[in-house]
Amino acid sequence: MRLLVDTQSWLWMVAAPERLSPRARRVLEDSSHTLMLSVASAWEIAIKYGLGKLGLPEPPAAFVPSRLASLQMQVLAIELAHVLRVAALPSHHRDPFDRLLVAQAQIENLTILTADPALRAYDVDLMDAHR
């Protein structure tokens, strides 16, 4: 399985894995799956950290790369096709970061690991991250 981990789920992975469902933890621990974090999620983390809405033990420039390496996760770049696909999505969800993740998952044929029930309205494969 190729899994795109949304921002909240990724933060749970690194700081509060007990918040993840048992199924999500099993999948994340199985090295046969490809795990990805979108650049959009790293951007969201950086913005929230800069606004003081997200506390991290170190600045995002150190925190994100070190955790990605320890989790052996790939980074999913934002491509022009991903951005343009957002315009074609129905307005079920107003969060621009989540809309971009949906577009990326649709184009790249990925499953999104998320606890956000609003994403169910989109034509995209989801795995529930919440316990």
N, C-alpha and C positions, 0 to 999 in steps of 0.2 A: 504494500500500500504506500502511496505517496501522500503524505499528510502535511497540510499547511496549518501550522499552529498559530491561532490568533493571539493577539497581544496579551489579553487577560490569562489565557491558558498557559502561555509561555512564562509569564510572571509566576503563576502557580507552580509550574514545573521547577523553577529555580529557587523559589522561596517558600512555597507551601504545598508540596506535592500531595499532602493528605486531602486537599480540597478537590483533587481530581478523582473522577470515578475509577473504580477498580479496573474496568475495561480500558479506559484511557491510559492508566498506568501500565497495564500489560502491553498495550500497543507501543507506547513510548519506550518501553524497556526492550522491546524485540528489535534486534539489530537488522532484521530482514526488511524493516520498513524504512523508507526515506523520510526524514523529518526536515521541514523547511520553516524558516522564519522570513517573512516578507520584509523588504527594506521599509515598507510602509509601517510595519510594527516598530521597527527601530526608530523611525521618525516620530511616531506617536509617543514612544517612551522618552525620547529626547525632549519633545515639546512639554510633556507633562512634568518631567523632572525640572526643566527650566522654569516652569510656572509655579513650582513648589507643590504640585499636586501628586507627585510620586516620589517617595523616599527610596533611595538606593544606598547601599553601603559604599559605593564609589560612583564617580560620574559615568554617564552612559558610554562615553568613549572607551572606557576600560571595562565596565560591567558587561555590556552586550557582547563584545567579541570574546571575552574570556569564558562567558557562560555558553556561548555557541560552540566554542572549541571543546569545552568539557562535555557537552551533550552530543558532540559530533553531528551537529546540525548544519544543513546547507542554507545559504542565503539566497532568497528569490529576489532578483532584481526587478525593478519596475520598468516595464517596456512600454513603448508608445501604444501598442495594441491593447495593453491592459488599461491604460488611462482612457483611451477612446471607447473601450467597451463599457465603461461606467455610464456613459451617456445613454446607452441602450437599456440599462437596467431600470425596472420599475422602481418607483419611489417608496418601497416598503420600509426602507431604513434610511435615516438621515445622516448617520455618521459616515463621513467621507472615507475614513480609514477602512471601515468594515465593507463599504461598497467596493473599494479597490480590492480587498481580499476576495470578495465574491467574483469580481471580474477576473482576477488572476486564477482563481480555482477553476472557473469555467473554461478559460482559454488553455490552461495547462493540464486540465483533467486531474485535479487534485481534490482530496477530501479535506474539509476544514474542521479542525478540532476547535470547538467553541462551546461556551456556556450561554451564548446569546440566543434566546428563542426567536428573536426577530429575523434571524437569517433563514429560518425554516420557510419563509415566504418565497425564497429564491430557488431557482432551478439549479441547485448545486448539492453535491454530496456532503453530508455533515456527520460528524461524530460528536456526541454529547460529552463535554469535558467535566461537567458538574457532577459532584458526588450525589 
